Amino acid sequence: MIKWAIIFFVISLIAGFFGFTGVASGARTVAKVLFFIALVIFLIVLIFGVLLGVLVF
């Protein structure tokens, strides 16, 4: 998911450079949403990993 966020970020940069502000804005929004979804999933997995690690050991 981080890979897709980076891809959309690069698309946003290129579109902004060439003057396509609508496309750049949309790609930036998609990149931000994907990044925050990936961050939330990472934190959930981290918390469960720590809690289950404490239970196992």
PQR file with spaces between the fields and no chain letter, atoms N, CA, C, O and H, PARSE charges and radii, in Angstrom:
ATOM       1  N    MET     1       0.828   -1.188    0.000 -0.4000 1.5000
ATOM       2  CA   MET     1       0.000    0.000    0.000 -0.0000 2.0000
ATOM       3  C    MET     1       0.876    1.255    0.000  0.5500 1.7000
ATOM       4  O    MET     1       0.535    2.259   -0.627 -0.5500 1.4000
ATOM       5  N    ILE     2       2.000    1.189    0.705 -0.4000 1.5000
ATOM       6  CA   ILE     2       2.930    2.323    0.691 -0.0000 2.0000
ATOM       7  C    ILE     2       3.455    2.537   -0.732  0.5500 1.7000
ATOM       8  O    ILE     2       3.681    3.670   -1.159 -0.5500 1.4000
ATOM       9  H    ILE     2       2.277    0.374    1.214  0.4000 1.0000
ATOM      10  N    LYS     3       3.642    1.439   -1.452 -0.4000 1.5000
ATOM      11  CA   LYS     3       4.118    1.537   -2.834 -0.0000 2.0000
ATOM      12  C    LYS     3       3.140    2.350   -3.675  0.5500 1.7000
ATOM      13  O    LYS     3       3.553    3.206   -4.457 -0.5500 1.4000
ATOM      14  H    LYS     3       3.458    0.519   -1.106  0.4000 1.0000
ATOM      15  N    TRP     4       1.851    2.085   -3.515 -0.4000 1.5000
ATOM      16  CA   TRP     4       0.843    2.822   -4.276 -0.0000 2.0000
ATOM      17  C    TRP     4       0.787    4.277   -3.842  0.5500 1.7000
ATOM      18  O    TRP     4       0.580    5.162   -4.672 -0.5500 1.4000
ATOM      19  H    TRP     4       1.516    1.389   -2.880  0.4000 1.0000
ATOM      20  N    ALA     5       0.970    4.538   -2.547 -0.4000 1.5000
ATOM      21  CA   ALA     5       0.978    5.918   -2.070 -0.0000 2.0000
ATOM      22  C    ALA     5       2.145    6.689   -2.693  0.5500 1.7000
ATOM      23  O    ALA     5       1.989    7.848   -3.077 -0.5500 1.4000
ATOM      24  H    ALA     5       1.139    3.819   -1.873  0.4000 1.0000
ATOM      25  N    ILE     6       3.303    6.053   -2.791 -0.4000 1.5000
ATOM      26  CA   ILE     6       4.463    6.706   -3.405 -0.0000 2.0000
ATOM      27  C    ILE     6       4.222    6.940   -4.894  0.5500 1.7000
ATOM      28  O    ILE     6       4.591    7.985   -5.431 -0.5500 1.4000
ATOM      29  H    ILE     6       3.429    5.111   -2.479  0.4000 1.0000
ATOM      30  N    ILE     7       3.603    5.966   -5.558 -0.4000 1.5000
ATOM      31  CA   ILE     7       3.304    6.121   -6.984 -0.0000 2.0000
ATOM      32  C    ILE     7       2.369    7.309   -7.207  0.5500 1.7000
ATOM      33  O    ILE     7       2.607    8.121   -8.102 -0.5500 1.4000
ATOM      34  H    ILE     7       3.303    5.118   -5.123  0.4000 1.0000
ATOM      35  N    PHE     8       1.319    7.419   -6.412 -0.4000 1.5000
ATOM      36  CA   PHE     8       0.393    8.541   -6.565 -0.0000 2.0000
ATOM      37  C    PHE     8       1.054    9.865   -6.203  0.5500 1.7000
ATOM      38  O    PHE     8       0.724   10.897   -6.788 -0.5500 1.4000
ATOM      39  H    PHE     8       1.126    6.760   -5.686  0.4000 1.0000
ATOM      40  N    PHE     9       1.980    9.854   -5.250 -0.4000 1.5000
ATOM      41  CA   PHE     9       2.714   11.059   -4.907 -0.0000 2.0000
ATOM      42  C    PHE     9       3.571   11.527   -6.078  0.5500 1.7000
ATOM      43  O    PHE     9       3.623   12.719   -6.379 -0.5500 1.4000
ATOM      44  H    PHE     9       2.248    9.016   -4.775  0.4000 1.0000
ATOM      45  N    VAL    10       4.239   10.587   -6.733 -0.4000 1.5000
ATOM      46  CA   VAL    10       5.062   10.933   -7.891 -0.0000 2.0000
ATOM      47  C    VAL    10       4.186   11.444   -9.036  0.5500 1.7000
ATOM      48  O    VAL    10       4.551   12.403   -9.716 -0.5500 1.4000
ATOM      49  H    VAL    10       4.197    9.619   -6.488  0.4000 1.0000
ATOM      50  N    ILE    11       3.039   10.810   -9.247 -0.4000 1.5000
ATOM      51  CA   ILE    11       2.102   11.288  -10.268 -0.0000 2.0000
ATOM      52  C    ILE    11       1.662   12.715   -9.946  0.5500 1.7000
ATOM      53  O    ILE    11       1.558   13.553  -10.842 -0.5500 1.4000
ATOM      54  H    ILE    11       2.742   10.032   -8.694  0.4000 1.0000
ATOM      55  N    SER    12       1.406   12.987   -8.675 -0.4000 1.5000
ATOM      56  CA   SER    12       1.011   14.333   -8.264 -0.0000 2.0000
ATOM      57  C    SER    12       2.112   15.346   -8.545  0.5500 1.7000
ATOM      58  O    SER    12       1.834   16.447   -9.020 -0.5500 1.4000
ATOM      59  H    SER    12       1.491   12.307   -7.947  0.4000 1.0000
ATOM      60  N    LEU    13       3.355   14.984   -8.258 -0.4000 1.5000
ATOM      61  CA   LEU    13       4.466   15.896   -8.523 -0.0000 2.0000
ATOM      62  C    LEU    13       4.620   16.181  -10.011  0.5500 1.7000
ATOM      63  O    LEU    13       4.808   17.329  -10.413 -0.5500 1.4000
ATOM      64  H    LEU    13       3.580   14.089   -7.872  0.4000 1.0000
ATOM      65  N    ILE    14       4.541   15.136  -10.825 -0.4000 1.5000
ATOM      66  CA   ILE    14       4.708   15.306  -12.265 -0.0000 2.0000
ATOM      67  C    ILE    14       3.553   16.115  -12.846  0.5500 1.7000
ATOM      68  O    ILE    14       3.767   17.003  -13.672 -0.5500 1.4000
ATOM      69  H    ILE    14       4.389   14.204  -10.499  0.4000 1.0000
ATOM      70  N    ALA    15       2.326   15.809  -12.415 -0.4000 1.5000
ATOM      71  CA   ALA    15       1.169   16.551  -12.922 -0.0000 2.0000
ATOM      72  C    ALA    15       1.233   18.018  -12.494  0.5500 1.7000
ATOM      73  O    ALA    15       0.879   18.905  -13.271 -0.5500 1.4000
ATOM      74  H    ALA    15       2.152   15.088  -11.744  0.4000 1.0000
ATOM      75  N    GLY    16       1.676   18.274  -11.280 -0.4000 1.5000
ATOM      76  CA   GLY    16       1.818   19.647  -10.822 -0.0000 2.0000
ATOM      77  C    GLY    16       2.880   20.400  -11.593  0.5500 1.7000
ATOM      78  O    GLY    16       2.727   21.589  -11.876 -0.5500 1.4000
ATOM      79  H    GLY    16       1.964   17.554  -10.649  0.4000 1.0000
ATOM      80  N    PHE    17       3.960   19.710  -11.934 -0.4000 1.5000
ATOM      81  CA   PHE    17       5.035   20.337  -12.698 -0.0000 2.0000
ATOM      82  C    PHE    17       4.553   20.759  -14.085  0.5500 1.7000
ATOM      83  O    PHE    17       4.930   21.817  -14.588 -0.5500 1.4000
ATOM      84  H    PHE    17       4.085   18.745  -11.704  0.4000 1.0000
ATOM      85  N    PHE    18       3.718   19.920  -14.693 -0.4000 1.5000
ATOM      86  CA   PHE    18       3.222   20.223  -16.031 -0.0000 2.0000
ATOM      87  C    PHE    18       1.967   21.093  -16.027  0.5500 1.7000
ATOM      88  O    PHE    18       1.458   21.432  -17.095 -0.5500 1.4000
ATOM      89  H    PHE    18       3.412   19.060  -14.284  0.4000 1.0000
ATOM      90  N    GLY    19       1.460   21.458  -14.861 -0.4000 1.5000
ATOM      91  CA   GLY    19       0.346   22.390  -14.781 -0.0000 2.0000
ATOM      92  C    GLY    19      -1.030   21.762  -14.681  0.5500 1.7000
ATOM      93  O    GLY    19      -2.032   22.474  -14.743 -0.5500 1.4000
ATOM      94  H    GLY    19       1.873   21.183  -13.993  0.4000 1.0000
ATOM      95  N    PHE    20      -1.106   20.464  -14.529 -0.4000 1.5000
ATOM      96  CA   PHE    20      -2.403   19.798  -14.381 -0.0000 2.0000
ATOM      97  C    PHE    20      -2.781   19.804  -12.900  0.5500 1.7000
ATOM      98  O    PHE    20      -2.610   18.802  -12.206 -0.5500 1.4000
ATOM      99  H    PHE    20      -0.292   19.885  -14.479  0.4000 1.0000
ATOM     100  N    THR    21      -3.293   20.936  -12.424 -0.4000 1.5000
ATOM     101  CA   THR    21      -3.528   21.087  -10.992 -0.0000 2.0000
ATOM     102  C    THR    21      -4.655   20.192  -10.479  0.5500 1.7000
ATOM     103  O    THR    21      -4.610   19.730   -9.339 -0.5500 1.4000
ATOM     104  H    THR    21      -3.432   21.750  -12.988  0.4000 1.0000
ATOM     105  N    GLY    22      -5.653   19.948  -11.305 -0.4000 1.5000
ATOM     106  CA   GLY    22      -6.744   19.064  -10.883 -0.0000 2.0000
ATOM     107  C    GLY    22      -6.277   17.646  -10.679  0.5500 1.7000
ATOM     108  O    GLY    22      -6.625   17.002   -9.689 -0.5500 1.4000
ATOM     109  H    GLY    22      -5.690   20.324  -12.231  0.4000 1.0000
ATOM     110  N    VAL    23      -5.492   17.161  -11.611 -0.4000 1.5000
ATOM     111  CA   VAL    23      -4.951   15.802  -11.501 -0.0000 2.0000
ATOM     112  C    VAL    23      -3.993   15.724  -10.324  0.5500 1.7000
ATOM     113  O    VAL    23      -3.992   14.737   -9.588 -0.5500 1.4000
ATOM     114  H    VAL    23      -5.210   17.684  -12.415  0.4000 1.0000
ATOM     115  N    ALA    24      -3.177   16.757  -10.141 -0.4000 1.5000
ATOM     116  CA   ALA    24      -2.211   16.775   -9.041 -0.0000 2.0000
ATOM     117  C    ALA    24      -2.930   16.759   -7.691  0.5500 1.7000
ATOM     118  O    ALA    24      -2.505   16.071   -6.763 -0.5500 1.4000
ATOM     119  H    ALA    24      -3.177   17.558  -10.738  0.4000 1.0000
ATOM     120  N    SER    25      -4.002   17.510   -7.591 -0.4000 1.5000
ATOM     121  CA   SER    25      -4.762   17.554   -6.343 -0.0000 2.0000
ATOM     122  C    SER    25      -5.411   16.213   -6.039  0.5500 1.7000
ATOM     123  O    SER    25      -5.384   15.749   -4.899 -0.5500 1.4000
ATOM     124  H    SER    25      -4.347   18.069   -8.345  0.4000 1.0000
ATOM     125  N    GLY    26      -5.991   15.594   -7.054 -0.4000 1.5000
ATOM     126  CA   GLY    26      -6.616   14.282   -6.861 -0.0000 2.0000
ATOM     127  C    GLY    26      -5.606   13.214   -6.493  0.5500 1.7000
ATOM     128  O    GLY    26      -5.855   12.402   -5.601 -0.5500 1.4000
ATOM     129  H    GLY    26      -6.013   15.971   -7.980  0.4000 1.0000
ATOM     130  N    ALA    27      -4.479   13.206   -7.165 -0.4000 1.5000
ATOM     131  CA   ALA    27      -3.446   12.214   -6.866 -0.0000 2.0000
ATOM     132  C    ALA    27      -2.870   12.433   -5.471  0.5500 1.7000
ATOM     133  O    ALA    27      -2.551   11.475   -4.768 -0.5500 1.4000
ATOM     134  H    ALA    27      -4.277   13.865   -7.889  0.4000 1.0000
ATOM     135  N    ARG    28      -2.739   13.698   -5.074 -0.4000 1.5000
ATOM     136  CA   ARG    28      -2.234   13.993   -3.734 -0.0000 2.0000
ATOM     137  C    ARG    28      -3.199   13.479   -2.666  0.5500 1.7000
ATOM     138  O    ARG    28      -2.775   12.922   -1.654 -0.5500 1.4000
ATOM     139  H    ARG    28      -2.999   14.476   -5.645  0.4000 1.0000
ATOM     140  N    THR    29      -4.495   13.668   -2.899 -0.4000 1.5000
ATOM     141  CA   THR    29      -5.500   13.201   -1.947 -0.0000 2.0000
ATOM     142  C    THR    29      -5.477   11.684   -1.826  0.5500 1.7000
ATOM     143  O    THR    29      -5.534   11.144   -0.721 -0.5500 1.4000
ATOM     144  H    THR    29      -4.840   14.120   -3.722  0.4000 1.0000
ATOM     145  N    VAL    30      -5.394   10.996   -2.960 -0.4000 1.5000
ATOM     146  CA   VAL    30      -5.333    9.525   -2.947 -0.0000 2.0000
ATOM     147  C    VAL    30      -4.080    9.060   -2.223  0.5500 1.7000
ATOM     148  O    VAL    30      -4.133    8.110   -1.442 -0.5500 1.4000
ATOM     149  H    VAL    30      -5.348   11.435   -3.858  0.4000 1.0000
ATOM     150  N    ALA    31      -2.948    9.721   -2.474 -0.4000 1.5000
ATOM     151  CA   ALA    31      -1.694    9.343   -1.818 -0.0000 2.0000
ATOM     152  C    ALA    31      -1.786    9.523   -0.307  0.5500 1.7000
ATOM     153  O    ALA    31      -1.313    8.674    0.448 -0.5500 1.4000
ATOM     154  H    ALA    31      -2.904   10.492   -3.109  0.4000 1.0000
ATOM     155  N    LYS    32      -2.390   10.618    0.138 -0.4000 1.5000
ATOM     156  CA   LYS    32      -2.532   10.855    1.565 -0.0000 2.0000
ATOM     157  C    LYS    32      -3.431    9.813    2.218  0.5500 1.7000
ATOM     158  O    LYS    32      -3.118    9.312    3.298 -0.5500 1.4000
ATOM     159  H    LYS    32      -2.775   11.308   -0.476  0.4000 1.0000
ATOM     160  N    VAL    33      -4.541    9.486    1.572 -0.4000 1.5000
ATOM     161  CA   VAL    33      -5.460    8.493    2.126 -0.0000 2.0000
ATOM     162  C    VAL    33      -4.785    7.125    2.224  0.5500 1.7000
ATOM     163  O    VAL    33      -4.885    6.453    3.250 -0.5500 1.4000
ATOM     164  H    VAL    33      -4.795    9.893    0.694  0.4000 1.0000
ATOM     165  N    LEU    34      -4.103    6.716    1.162 -0.4000 1.5000
ATOM     166  CA   LEU    34      -3.419    5.425    1.180 -0.0000 2.0000
ATOM     167  C    LEU    34      -2.331    5.383    2.240  0.5500 1.7000
ATOM     168  O    LEU    34      -2.149    4.366    2.910 -0.5500 1.4000
ATOM     169  H    LEU    34      -4.021    7.262    0.328  0.4000 1.0000
ATOM     170  N    PHE    35      -1.607    6.485    2.393 -0.4000 1.5000
ATOM     171  CA   PHE    35      -0.550    6.526    3.406 -0.0000 2.0000
ATOM     172  C    PHE    35      -1.125    6.370    4.804  0.5500 1.7000
ATOM     173  O    PHE    35      -0.590    5.606    5.607 -0.5500 1.4000
ATOM     174  H    PHE    35      -1.755    7.311    1.849  0.4000 1.0000
ATOM     175  N    PHE    36      -2.205    7.081    5.109 -0.4000 1.5000
ATOM     176  CA   PHE    36      -2.774    6.997    6.448 -0.0000 2.0000
ATOM     177  C    PHE    36      -3.450    5.644    6.710  0.5500 1.7000
ATOM     178  O    PHE    36      -3.442    5.165    7.844 -0.5500 1.4000
ATOM     179  H    PHE    36      -2.639    7.702    4.457  0.4000 1.0000
ATOM     180  N    ILE    37      -4.023    5.035    5.696 -0.4000 1.5000
ATOM     181  CA   ILE    37      -4.563    3.684    5.863 -0.0000 2.0000
ATOM     182  C    ILE    37      -3.435    2.707    6.169  0.5500 1.7000
ATOM     183  O    ILE    37      -3.571    1.863    7.055 -0.5500 1.4000
ATOM     184  H    ILE    37      -4.029    5.424    4.775  0.4000 1.0000
ATOM     185  N    ALA    38      -2.320    2.813    5.444 -0.4000 1.5000
ATOM     186  CA   ALA    38      -1.178    1.945    5.690 -0.0000 2.0000
ATOM     187  C    ALA    38      -0.615    2.179    7.089  0.5500 1.7000
ATOM     188  O    ALA    38      -0.214    1.231    7.764 -0.5500 1.4000
ATOM     189  H    ALA    38      -2.210    3.498    4.724  0.4000 1.0000
ATOM     190  N    LEU    39      -0.586    3.434    7.525 -0.4000 1.5000
ATOM     191  CA   LEU    39      -0.085    3.746    8.860 -0.0000 2.0000
ATOM     192  C    LEU    39      -0.968    3.136    9.943  0.5500 1.7000
ATOM     193  O    LEU    39      -0.459    2.595   10.925 -0.5500 1.4000
ATOM     194  H    LEU    39      -0.912    4.204    6.977  0.4000 1.0000
ATOM     195  N    VAL    40      -2.274    3.219    9.774 -0.4000 1.5000
ATOM     196  CA   VAL    40      -3.202    2.645   10.753 -0.0000 2.0000
ATOM     197  C    VAL    40      -3.057    1.121   10.792  0.5500 1.7000
ATOM     198  O    VAL    40      -3.030    0.530   11.872 -0.5500 1.4000
ATOM     199  H    VAL    40      -2.687    3.658    8.976  0.4000 1.0000
ATOM     200  N    ILE    41      -2.966    0.491    9.639 -0.4000 1.5000
ATOM     201  CA   ILE    41      -2.785   -0.966    9.596 -0.0000 2.0000
ATOM     202  C    ILE    41      -1.483   -1.358   10.274  0.5500 1.7000
ATOM     203  O    ILE    41      -1.446   -2.336   11.020 -0.5500 1.4000
ATOM     204  H    ILE    41      -2.988    0.971    8.761  0.4000 1.0000
ATOM     205  N    PHE    42      -0.405   -0.601   10.024 -0.4000 1.5000
ATOM     206  CA   PHE    42       0.875   -0.881   10.659 -0.0000 2.0000
ATOM     207  C    PHE    42       0.769   -0.794   12.174  0.5500 1.7000
ATOM     208  O    PHE    42       1.280   -1.661   12.883 -0.5500 1.4000
ATOM     209  H    PHE    42      -0.435    0.193    9.418  0.4000 1.0000
ATOM     210  N    LEU    43       0.105    0.252   12.677 -0.4000 1.5000
ATOM     211  CA   LEU    43      -0.024    0.416   14.121 -0.0000 2.0000
ATOM     212  C    LEU    43      -0.866   -0.691   14.748  0.5500 1.7000
ATOM     213  O    LEU    43      -0.557   -1.157   15.844 -0.5500 1.4000
ATOM     214  H    LEU    43      -0.310    0.957   12.101  0.4000 1.0000
ATOM     215  N    ILE    44      -1.920   -1.111   14.065 -0.4000 1.5000
ATOM     216  CA   ILE    44      -2.750   -2.199   14.584 -0.0000 2.0000
ATOM     217  C    ILE    44      -1.947   -3.492   14.651  0.5500 1.7000
ATOM     218  O    ILE    44      -2.005   -4.205   15.653 -0.5500 1.4000
ATOM     219  H    ILE    44      -2.171   -0.732   13.175  0.4000 1.0000
ATOM     220  N    VAL    45      -1.203   -3.797   13.601 -0.4000 1.5000
ATOM     221  CA   VAL    45      -0.381   -5.003   13.593 -0.0000 2.0000
ATOM     222  C    VAL    45       0.700   -4.917   14.667  0.5500 1.7000
ATOM     223  O    VAL    45       0.993   -5.916   15.324 -0.5500 1.4000
ATOM     224  H    VAL    45      -1.156   -3.217   12.787  0.4000 1.0000
ATOM     225  N    LEU    46       1.290   -3.756   14.853 -0.4000 1.5000
ATOM     226  CA   LEU    46       2.315   -3.566   15.877 -0.0000 2.0000
ATOM     227  C    LEU    46       1.759   -3.788   17.271  0.5500 1.7000
ATOM     228  O    LEU    46       2.386   -4.459   18.091 -0.5500 1.4000
ATOM     229  H    LEU    46       1.053   -2.944   14.319  0.4000 1.0000
ATOM     230  N    ILE    47       0.591   -3.232   17.546 -0.4000 1.5000
ATOM     231  CA   ILE    47      -0.022   -3.384   18.870 -0.0000 2.0000
ATOM     232  C    ILE    47      -0.384   -4.843   19.124  0.5500 1.7000
ATOM     233  O    ILE    47      -0.093   -5.367   20.199 -0.5500 1.4000
ATOM     234  H    ILE    47       0.082   -2.687   16.880  0.4000 1.0000
ATOM     235  N    PHE    48      -1.011   -5.506   18.159 -0.4000 1.5000
ATOM     236  CA   PHE    48      -1.351   -6.905   18.341 -0.0000 2.0000
ATOM     237  C    PHE    48      -0.106   -7.767   18.466  0.5500 1.7000
ATOM     238  O    PHE    48      -0.104   -8.735   19.226 -0.5500 1.4000
ATOM     239  H    PHE    48      -1.247   -5.080   17.286  0.4000 1.0000
ATOM     240  N    GLY    49       0.951   -7.437   17.736 -0.4000 1.5000
ATOM     241  CA   GLY    49       2.194   -8.194   17.840 -0.0000 2.0000
ATOM     242  C    GLY    49       2.816   -8.080   19.215  0.5500 1.7000
ATOM     243  O    GLY    49       3.321   -9.063   19.756 -0.5500 1.4000
ATOM     244  H    GLY    49       0.949   -6.650   17.119  0.4000 1.0000
ATOM     245  N    VAL    50       2.782   -6.880   19.785 -0.4000 1.5000
ATOM     246  CA   VAL    50       3.331   -6.693   21.127 -0.0000 2.0000
ATOM     247  C    VAL    50       2.471   -7.405   22.160  0.5500 1.7000
ATOM     248  O    VAL    50       2.992   -8.059   23.063 -0.5500 1.4000
ATOM     249  H    VAL    50       2.371   -6.081   19.345  0.4000 1.0000
ATOM     250  N    LEU    51       1.167   -7.280   22.029 -0.4000 1.5000
ATOM     251  CA   LEU    51       0.277   -7.924   23.015 -0.0000 2.0000
ATOM     252  C    LEU    51       0.374   -9.444   22.929  0.5500 1.7000
ATOM     253  O    LEU    51       0.432  -10.115   23.960 -0.5500 1.4000
ATOM     254  H    LEU    51       0.743   -6.749   21.295  0.4000 1.0000
ATOM     255  N    LEU    52       0.391   -9.985   21.743 -0.4000 1.5000
ATOM     256  CA   LEU    52       0.497  -11.438   21.605 -0.0000 2.0000
ATOM     257  C    LEU    52       1.886  -11.936   21.973  0.5500 1.7000
ATOM     258  O    LEU    52       2.033  -13.050   22.476 -0.5500 1.4000
ATOM     259  H    LEU    52       0.344   -9.440   20.906  0.4000 1.0000
ATOM     260  N    GLY    53       2.894  -11.128   21.728 -0.4000 1.5000
ATOM     261  CA   GLY    53       4.248  -11.499   22.134 -0.0000 2.0000
ATOM     262  C    GLY    53       4.378  -11.598   23.647  0.5500 1.7000
ATOM     263  O    GLY    53       5.073  -12.474   24.161 -0.5500 1.4000
ATOM     264  H    GLY    53       2.775  -10.223   21.319  0.4000 1.0000
ATOM     265  N    VAL    54       3.704  -10.694   24.359 -0.4000 1.5000
ATOM     266  CA   VAL    54       3.732  -10.736   25.820 -0.0000 2.0000
ATOM     267  C    VAL    54       2.992  -11.962   26.318  0.5500 1.7000
ATOM     268  O    VAL    54       3.418  -12.584   27.291 -0.5500 1.4000
ATOM     269  H    VAL    54       3.139   -9.982   23.941  0.4000 1.0000
ATOM     270  N    LEU    55       1.889  -12.326   25.670 -0.4000 1.5000
ATOM     271  CA   LEU    55       1.127  -13.495   26.090 -0.0000 2.0000
ATOM     272  C    LEU    55       1.886  -14.794   25.834  0.5500 1.7000
ATOM     273  O    LEU    55       1.787  -15.734   26.623 -0.5500 1.4000
ATOM     274  H    LEU    55       1.543  -11.821   24.880  0.4000 1.0000
ATOM     275  N    VAL    56       2.635  -14.854   24.750 -0.4000 1.5000
ATOM     276  CA   VAL    56       3.348  -16.072   24.391 -0.0000 2.0000
ATOM     277  C    VAL    56       4.581  -16.255   25.255  0.5500 1.7000
ATOM     278  O    VAL    56       4.874  -17.364   25.704 -0.5500 1.4000
ATOM     279  H    VAL    56       2.715  -14.091   24.109  0.4000 1.0000
ATOM     280  N    PHE    57       5.308  -15.164   25.490 -0.4000 1.5000
ATOM     281  CA   PHE    57       6.549  -15.279   26.265 -0.0000 2.0000
ATOM     282  C    PHE    57       6.282  -14.818   27.645  0.5500 1.7000
ATOM     283  O    PHE    57       7.184  -14.824   28.483 -0.5500 1.4000
ATOM     284  H    PHE    57       5.070  -14.264   25.126  0.4000 1.0000
